[in-house]
């Protein structure tokens, strides 16, 4: 949800910044530990970027595979 909201308010930085802030505030409210909330926020960013990178690599692989199948 925060990614969608961030994409409208602060494009393109909001896609990364707003989910980080949402997780940071939520974890701080629930657990009251600033360092733990920060670590969880950064882990969220790393997970999001890792998933995005995997999607890009898989899409490129599928495009190359399709082009090779059409040519040969």
Gaussian input, Z-matrix of N, CA and C with variables (Angstrom, degrees):
# hf/3-21g

backbone

0 1
 N
 C     1     B1
 C     2     B2     1     A1
 N     3     B3     2     A2     1     D1
 C     4     B4     3     A3     2     D2
 C     5     B5     4     A4     3     D3
 N     6     B6     5     A5     4     D4
 C     7     B7     6     A6     5     D5
 C     8     B8     7     A7     6     D6
 N     9     B9     8     A8     7     D7
 C    10    B10     9     A9     8     D8
 C    11    B11    10    A10     9     D9
 N    12    B12    11    A11    10    D10
 C    13    B13    12    A12    11    D11
 C    14    B14    13    A13    12    D12
 N    15    B15    14    A14    13    D13
 C    16    B16    15    A15    14    D14
 C    17    B17    16    A16    15    D15
 N    18    B18    17    A17    16    D16
 C    19    B19    18    A18    17    D17
 C    20    B20    19    A19    18    D18
 N    21    B21    20    A20    19    D19
 C    22    B22    21    A21    20    D20
 C    23    B23    22    A22    21    D21
 N    24    B24    23    A23    22    D22
 C    25    B25    24    A24    23    D23
 C    26    B26    25    A25    24    D24
 N    27    B27    26    A26    25    D25
 C    28    B28    27    A27    26    D26
 C    29    B29    28    A28    27    D27
 N    30    B30    29    A29    28    D28
 C    31    B31    30    A30    29    D29
 C    32    B32    31    A31    30    D30
 N    33    B33    32    A32    31    D31
 C    34    B34    33    A33    32    D32
 C    35    B35    34    A34    33    D33
 N    36    B36    35    A35    34    D34
 C    37    B37    36    A36    35    D35
 C    38    B38    37    A37    36    D36
 N    39    B39    38    A38    37    D37
 C    40    B40    39    A39    38    D38
 C    41    B41    40    A40    39    D39
 N    42    B42    41    A41    40    D40
 C    43    B43    42    A42    41    D41
 C    44    B44    43    A43    42    D42
 N    45    B45    44    A44    43    D43
 C    46    B46    45    A45    44    D44
 C    47    B47    46    A46    45    D45
 N    48    B48    47    A47    46    D46
 C    49    B49    48    A48    47    D47
 C    50    B50    49    A49    48    D48
 N    51    B51    50    A50    49    D49
 C    52    B52    51    A51    50    D50
 C    53    B53    52    A52    51    D51
 N    54    B54    53    A53    52    D52
 C    55    B55    54    A54    53    D53
 C    56    B56    55    A55    54    D54
 N    57    B57    56    A56    55    D55
 C    58    B58    57    A57    56    D56
 C    59    B59    58    A58    57    D57
 N    60    B60    59    A59    58    D58
 C    61    B61    60    A60    59    D59
 C    62    B62    61    A61    60    D60
 N    63    B63    62    A62    61    D61
 C    64    B64    63    A63    62    D62
 C    65    B65    64    A64    63    D63
 N    66    B66    65    A65    64    D64
 C    67    B67    66    A66    65    D65
 C    68    B68    67    A67    66    D66
 N    69    B69    68    A68    67    D67
 C    70    B70    69    A69    68    D68
 C    71    B71    70    A70    69    D69
 N    72    B72    71    A71    70    D70
 C    73    B73    72    A72    71    D71
 C    74    B74    73    A73    72    D72
 N    75    B75    74    A74    73    D73
 C    76    B76    75    A75    74    D74
 C    77    B77    76    A76    75    D75
 N    78    B78    77    A77    76    D76
 C    79    B79    78    A78    77    D77
 C    80    B80    79    A79    78    D78
 N    81    B81    80    A80    79    D79
 C    82    B82    81    A81    80    D80
 C    83    B83    82    A82    81    D81
 N    84    B84    83    A83    82    D82
 C    85    B85    84    A84    83    D83
 C    86    B86    85    A85    84    D84
 N    87    B87    86    A86    85    D85
 C    88    B88    87    A87    86    D86
 C    89    B89    88    A88    87    D87
 N    90    B90    89    A89    88    D88
 C    91    B91    90    A90    89    D89
 C    92    B92    91    A91    90    D90
 N    93    B93    92    A92    91    D91
 C    94    B94    93    A93    92    D92
 C    95    B95    94    A94    93    D93
 N    96    B96    95    A95    94    D94
 C    97    B97    96    A96    95    D95
 C    98    B98    97    A97    96    D96
 N    99    B99    98    A98    97    D97
 C   100   B100    99    A99    98    D98
 C   101   B101   100   A100    99    D99
 N   102   B102   101   A101   100   D100
 C   103   B103   102   A102   101   D101
 C   104   B104   103   A103   102   D102
 N   105   B105   104   A104   103   D103
 C   106   B106   105   A105   104   D104
 C   107   B107   106   A106   105   D105
 N   108   B108   107   A107   106   D106
 C   109   B109   108   A108   107   D107
 C   110   B110   109   A109   108   D108
 N   111   B111   110   A110   109   D109
 C   112   B112   111   A111   110   D110
 C   113   B113   112   A112   111   D111
 N   114   B114   113   A113   112   D112
 C   115   B115   114   A114   113   D113
 C   116   B116   115   A115   114   D114
 N   117   B117   116   A116   115   D115
 C   118   B118   117   A117   116   D116
 C   119   B119   118   A118   117   D117
 N   120   B120   119   A119   118   D118
 C   121   B121   120   A120   119   D119
 C   122   B122   121   A121   120   D120
 N   123   B123   122   A122   121   D121
 C   124   B124   123   A123   122   D122
 C   125   B125   124   A124   123   D123
 N   126   B126   125   A125   124   D124
 C   127   B127   126   A126   125   D125
 C   128   B128   127   A127   126   D126
 N   129   B129   128   A128   127   D127
 C   130   B130   129   A129   128   D128
 C   131   B131   130   A130   129   D129
 N   132   B132   131   A131   130   D130
 C   133   B133   132   A132   131   D131
 C   134   B134   133   A133   132   D132
 N   135   B135   134   A134   133   D133
 C   136   B136   135   A135   134   D134
 C   137   B137   136   A136   135   D135
 N   138   B138   137   A137   136   D136
 C   139   B139   138   A138   137   D137
 C   140   B140   139   A139   138   D138
 N   141   B141   140   A140   139   D139
 C   142   B142   141   A141   140   D140
 C   143   B143   142   A142   141   D141
 N   144   B144   143   A143   142   D142
 C   145   B145   144   A144   143   D143
 C   146   B146   145   A145   144   D144
 N   147   B147   146   A146   145   D145
 C   148   B148   147   A147   146   D146
 C   149   B149   148   A148   147   D147
 N   150   B150   149   A149   148   D148
 C   151   B151   150   A150   149   D149
 C   152   B152   151   A151   150   D150
 N   153   B153   152   A152   151   D151
 C   154   B154   153   A153   152   D152
 C   155   B155   154   A154   153   D153
 N   156   B156   155   A155   154   D154
 C   157   B157   156   A156   155   D155
 C   158   B158   157   A157   156   D156
 N   159   B159   158   A158   157   D157
 C   160   B160   159   A159   158   D158
 C   161   B161   160   A160   159   D159
 N   162   B162   161   A161   160   D160
 C   163   B163   162   A162   161   D161
 C   164   B164   163   A163   162   D162
 N   165   B165   164   A164   163   D163
 C   166   B166   165   A165   164   D164
 C   167   B167   166   A166   165   D165
 N   168   B168   167   A167   166   D166
 C   169   B169   168   A168   167   D167
 C   170   B170   169   A169   168   D168
 N   171   B171   170   A170   169   D169
 C   172   B172   171   A171   170   D170
 C   173   B173   172   A172   171   D171
 N   174   B174   173   A173   172   D172
 C   175   B175   174   A174   173   D173
 C   176   B176   175   A175   174   D174
 N   177   B177   176   A176   175   D175
 C   178   B178   177   A177   176   D176
 C   179   B179   178   A178   177   D177
 N   180   B180   179   A179   178   D178
 C   181   B181   180   A180   179   D179
 C   182   B182   181   A181   180   D180
 N   183   B183   182   A182   181   D181
 C   184   B184   183   A183   182   D182
 C   185   B185   184   A184   183   D183
 N   186   B186   185   A185   184   D184
 C   187   B187   186   A186   185   D185
 C   188   B188   187   A187   186   D186
 N   189   B189   188   A188   187   D187
 C   190   B190   189   A189   188   D188
 C   191   B191   190   A190   189   D189
 N   192   B192   191   A191   190   D190
 C   193   B193   192   A192   191   D191
 C   194   B194   193   A193   192   D192
 N   195   B195   194   A194   193   D193
 C   196   B196   195   A195   194   D194
 C   197   B197   196   A196   195   D195
 N   198   B198   197   A197   196   D196
 C   199   B199   198   A198   197   D197
 C   200   B200   199   A199   198   D198
 N   201   B201   200   A200   199   D199
 C   202   B202   201   A201   200   D200
 C   203   B203   202   A202   201   D201
 N   204   B204   203   A203   202   D202
 C   205   B205   204   A204   203   D203
 C   206   B206   205   A205   204   D204
 N   207   B207   206   A206   205   D205
 C   208   B208   207   A207   206   D206
 C   209   B209   208   A208   207   D207
 N   210   B210   209   A209   208   D208
 C   211   B211   210   A210   209   D209
 C   212   B212   211   A211   210   D210
 N   213   B213   212   A212   211   D211
 C   214   B214   213   A213   212   D212
 C   215   B215   214   A214   213   D213

   B1=1.4385
   B2=1.5280
   B3=1.3472
   B4=1.4656
   B5=1.5260
   B6=1.3216
   B7=1.4544
   B8=1.5299
   B9=1.3068
   B10=1.4656
   B11=1.5232
   B12=1.3306
   B13=1.4590
   B14=1.5211
   B15=1.3264
   B16=1.4590
   B17=1.5140
   B18=1.3081
   B19=1.4601
   B20=1.5273
   B21=1.3191
   B22=1.4624
   B23=1.5254
   B24=1.3277
   B25=1.4617
   B26=1.5217
   B27=1.3161
   B28=1.4643
   B29=1.5265
   B30=1.3217
   B31=1.4726
   B32=1.5161
   B33=1.2938
   B34=1.4640
   B35=1.5225
   B36=1.3328
   B37=1.4644
   B38=1.5249
   B39=1.3097
   B40=1.4523
   B41=1.5049
   B42=1.3287
   B43=1.4639
   B44=1.5300
   B45=1.3158
   B46=1.4604
   B47=1.5278
   B48=1.3212
   B49=1.4561
   B50=1.5305
   B51=1.3173
   B52=1.4677
   B53=1.5340
   B54=1.3469
   B55=1.4757
   B56=1.5319
   B57=1.3395
   B58=1.4603
   B59=1.5257
   B60=1.3229
   B61=1.4615
   B62=1.5292
   B63=1.3208
   B64=1.4616
   B65=1.5277
   B66=1.3254
   B67=1.4637
   B68=1.5194
   B69=1.3268
   B70=1.4604
   B71=1.5342
   B72=1.3180
   B73=1.4700
   B74=1.5255
   B75=1.3193
   B76=1.4611
   B77=1.5217
   B78=1.3183
   B79=1.4681
   B80=1.5221
   B81=1.3224
   B82=1.4589
   B83=1.5297
   B84=1.3212
   B85=1.4631
   B86=1.5303
   B87=1.3301
   B88=1.4599
   B89=1.5262
   B90=1.3441
   B91=1.4612
   B92=1.5264
   B93=1.3126
   B94=1.4652
   B95=1.5293
   B96=1.3158
   B97=1.4649
   B98=1.5232
   B99=1.3280
   B100=1.4606
   B101=1.5274
   B102=1.3254
   B103=1.4720
   B104=1.5250
   B105=1.3189
   B106=1.4655
   B107=1.5271
   B108=1.3203
   B109=1.4643
   B110=1.5249
   B111=1.3400
   B112=1.4652
   B113=1.5229
   B114=1.3241
   B115=1.4709
   B116=1.5259
   B117=1.3217
   B118=1.4672
   B119=1.5256
   B120=1.3238
   B121=1.4635
   B122=1.5120
   B123=1.3473
   B124=1.4645
   B125=1.5254
   B126=1.3308
   B127=1.4626
   B128=1.5308
   B129=1.3252
   B130=1.4633
   B131=1.5213
   B132=1.3330
   B133=1.4657
   B134=1.5181
   B135=1.3310
   B136=1.4666
   B137=1.5338
   B138=1.3311
   B139=1.4662
   B140=1.5173
   B141=1.3290
   B142=1.4603
   B143=1.5252
   B144=1.3331
   B145=1.4631
   B146=1.5305
   B147=1.3311
   B148=1.4588
   B149=1.5170
   B150=1.3262
   B151=1.4705
   B152=1.5128
   B153=1.3343
   B154=1.4679
   B155=1.5234
   B156=1.3203
   B157=1.4727
   B158=1.5248
   B159=1.3215
   B160=1.4640
   B161=1.5224
   B162=1.3298
   B163=1.4713
   B164=1.5223
   B165=1.3168
   B166=1.4708
   B167=1.5242
   B168=1.3315
   B169=1.4699
   B170=1.5260
   B171=1.3153
   B172=1.4612
   B173=1.5226
   B174=1.3315
   B175=1.4666
   B176=1.5287
   B177=1.3207
   B178=1.4619
   B179=1.5226
   B180=1.3188
   B181=1.4607
   B182=1.5302
   B183=1.3212
   B184=1.4622
   B185=1.5278
   B186=1.3287
   B187=1.4741
   B188=1.5144
   B189=1.3391
   B190=1.4693
   B191=1.5203
   B192=1.3188
   B193=1.4597
   B194=1.5315
   B195=1.3283
   B196=1.4467
   B197=1.5375
   B198=1.3235
   B199=1.4678
   B200=1.5331
   B201=1.3087
   B202=1.4774
   B203=1.5255
   B204=1.3363
   B205=1.4557
   B206=1.5261
   B207=1.3373
   B208=1.4603
   B209=1.5338
   B210=1.3192
   B211=1.4601
   B212=1.5223
   B213=1.3246
   B214=1.4679
   B215=1.4822
   A1=110.93
   A2=115.36
   A3=119.08
   A4=111.38
   A5=117.87
   A6=120.94
   A7=110.69
   A8=116.44
   A9=120.78
   A10=110.54
   A11=116.77
   A12=120.58
   A13=110.41
   A14=116.98
   A15=121.42
   A16=113.43
   A17=117.52
   A18=119.85
   A19=111.90
   A20=117.63
   A21=120.55
   A22=112.75
   A23=117.82
   A24=120.01
   A25=113.84
   A26=118.42
   A27=121.25
   A28=111.57
   A29=118.84
   A30=117.75
   A31=110.75
   A32=121.20
   A33=130.13
   A34=112.74
   A35=118.06
   A36=120.71
   A37=112.90
   A38=117.32
   A39=121.05
   A40=113.93
   A41=116.50
   A42=120.35
   A43=110.30
   A44=117.32
   A45=121.68
   A46=111.18
   A47=117.41
   A48=121.75
   A49=113.17
   A50=118.51
   A51=121.45
   A52=112.04
   A53=121.26
   A54=118.55
   A55=112.32
   A56=117.06
   A57=119.85
   A58=110.11
   A59=117.07
   A60=120.77
   A61=111.69
   A62=117.35
   A63=120.73
   A64=111.09
   A65=116.53
   A66=120.39
   A67=110.39
   A68=117.04
   A69=121.50
   A70=110.54
   A71=117.40
   A72=121.29
   A73=110.84
   A74=117.25
   A75=120.88
   A76=111.70
   A77=117.00
   A78=120.46
   A79=111.29
   A80=117.40
   A81=119.58
   A82=110.62
   A83=117.55
   A84=120.62
   A85=110.82
   A86=116.45
   A87=119.91
   A88=113.20
   A89=117.98
   A90=120.29
   A91=114.48
   A92=118.89
   A93=124.28
   A94=114.42
   A95=117.75
   A96=121.42
   A97=108.62
   A98=116.00
   A99=120.67
   A100=111.65
   A101=117.98
   A102=120.30
   A103=111.67
   A104=116.96
   A105=120.15
   A106=110.15
   A107=116.64
   A108=120.42
   A109=110.82
   A110=117.13
   A111=121.12
   A112=111.23
   A113=116.54
   A114=120.06
   A115=111.50
   A116=116.38
   A117=120.29
   A118=110.41
   A119=117.35
   A120=121.03
   A121=112.33
   A122=116.01
   A123=119.18
   A124=111.81
   A125=116.98
   A126=119.86
   A127=110.91
   A128=116.21
   A129=120.61
   A130=110.67
   A131=116.72
   A132=120.85
   A133=110.73
   A134=117.00
   A135=120.73
   A136=110.55
   A137=116.91
   A138=120.36
   A139=112.47
   A140=116.92
   A141=121.26
   A142=110.79
   A143=116.87
   A144=120.01
   A145=111.65
   A146=117.52
   A147=120.50
   A148=112.00
   A149=116.00
   A150=119.81
   A151=111.83
   A152=116.46
   A153=120.22
   A154=111.07
   A155=116.73
   A156=120.57
   A157=110.61
   A158=117.03
   A159=119.95
   A160=111.15
   A161=117.27
   A162=120.53
   A163=111.16
   A164=116.48
   A165=120.29
   A166=110.54
   A167=117.14
   A168=120.25
   A169=111.44
   A170=117.38
   A171=120.53
   A172=110.97
   A173=117.55
   A174=120.59
   A175=110.74
   A176=117.61
   A177=120.25
   A178=111.38
   A179=116.81
   A180=120.87
   A181=110.64
   A182=117.18
   A183=120.70
   A184=111.51
   A185=117.96
   A186=121.08
   A187=110.44
   A188=116.67
   A189=120.12
   A190=110.01
   A191=117.60
   A192=121.76
   A193=110.62
   A194=117.26
   A195=120.92
   A196=111.38
   A197=116.82
   A198=120.70
   A199=110.63
   A200=117.07
   A201=120.11
   A202=111.32
   A203=117.96
   A204=120.96
   A205=111.26
   A206=117.17
   A207=120.46
   A208=109.98
   A209=117.27
   A210=121.36
   A211=111.28
   A212=117.77
   A213=120.19
   A214=108.52
   D1=-42.22
   D2=-178.43
   D3=-67.16
   D4=-30.83
   D5=177.99
   D6=-65.77
   D7=-40.69
   D8=179.06
   D9=-66.91
   D10=-44.71
   D11=178.49
   D12=-62.86
   D13=-43.57
   D14=179.69
   D15=-63.31
   D16=-31.99
   D17=-179.85
   D18=-69.59
   D19=-22.79
   D20=178.28
   D21=-89.66
   D22=-33.24
   D23=-173.41
   D24=-89.52
   D25=-40.72
   D26=-177.54
   D27=-133.01
   D28=58.07
   D29=-177.83
   D30=-67.52
   D31=146.37
   D32=-14.43
   D33=-85.93
   D34=-5.01
   D35=-175.45
   D36=-72.35
   D37=-25.56
   D38=-179.67
   D39=-65.44
   D40=-24.02
   D41=179.00
   D42=-62.91
   D43=-30.16
   D44=179.03
   D45=-101.45
   D46=-39.82
   D47=-172.89
   D48=-72.15
   D49=-45.17
   D50=-175.96
   D51=-66.04
   D52=-43.95
   D53=175.62
   D54=-62.10
   D55=-37.27
   D56=177.60
   D57=-61.01
   D58=-47.26
   D59=-179.65
   D60=-66.27
   D61=-37.82
   D62=178.85
   D63=-63.71
   D64=-45.02
   D65=178.47
   D66=-66.91
   D67=-41.13
   D68=-179.85
   D69=-59.74
   D70=-48.94
   D71=-179.22
   D72=-66.14
   D73=-43.72
   D74=-178.89
   D75=-62.88
   D76=-47.19
   D77=179.58
   D78=-66.06
   D79=-36.57
   D80=178.97
   D81=-67.25
   D82=-38.43
   D83=177.58
   D84=-66.29
   D85=-41.40
   D86=-176.58
   D87=-75.07
   D88=-41.38
   D89=-170.58
   D90=-113.06
   D91=-17.97
   D92=178.32
   D93=65.08
   D94=18.00
   D95=176.77
   D96=-112.68
   D97=113.02
   D98=-175.54
   D99=-66.27
   D100=-43.28
   D101=-178.09
   D102=-65.79
   D103=-40.80
   D104=178.65
   D105=-64.87
   D106=-42.01
   D107=179.27
   D108=-63.90
   D109=-38.79
   D110=178.42
   D111=-65.40
   D112=-43.49
   D113=178.79
   D114=-62.42
   D115=-41.71
   D116=178.70
   D117=-66.20
   D118=-37.97
   D119=176.73
   D120=-62.04
   D121=-45.55
   D122=178.01
   D123=-67.00
   D124=-35.48
   D125=176.63
   D126=-63.59
   D127=-34.64
   D128=176.72
   D129=-64.34
   D130=-42.87
   D131=178.42
   D132=-63.76
   D133=-45.22
   D134=-179.59
   D135=-62.72
   D136=-41.60
   D137=177.43
   D138=-63.82
   D139=-41.89
   D140=178.90
   D141=-64.14
   D142=-47.19
   D143=-179.20
   D144=-68.09
   D145=-36.61
   D146=176.78
   D147=-64.18
   D148=-42.75
   D149=177.08
   D150=-64.74
   D151=-38.98
   D152=178.48
   D153=-65.62
   D154=-41.09
   D155=178.44
   D156=-64.22
   D157=-41.50
   D158=178.27
   D159=-62.72
   D160=-40.36
   D161=178.32
   D162=-63.46
   D163=-41.53
   D164=179.41
   D165=-63.33
   D166=-45.80
   D167=-179.17
   D168=-64.11
   D169=-41.50
   D170=178.99
   D171=-65.83
   D172=-39.73
   D173=178.46
   D174=-65.04
   D175=-41.71
   D176=177.62
   D177=-63.72
   D178=-40.28
   D179=177.14
   D180=-61.77
   D181=-42.53
   D182=179.62
   D183=-66.71
   D184=-37.17
   D185=178.16
   D186=-65.51
   D187=-45.74
   D188=179.15
   D189=-63.34
   D190=-42.96
   D191=179.62
   D192=-61.21
   D193=-41.84
   D194=178.42
   D195=-64.45
   D196=-45.75
   D197=179.76
   D198=-61.44
   D199=-43.06
   D200=178.21
   D201=-65.14
   D202=-36.25
   D203=179.27
   D204=-68.92
   D205=-33.88
   D206=-179.64
   D207=-74.63
   D208=-40.65
   D209=-177.11
   D210=-70.00
   D211=-42.94
   D212=-174.65
   D213=-102.10

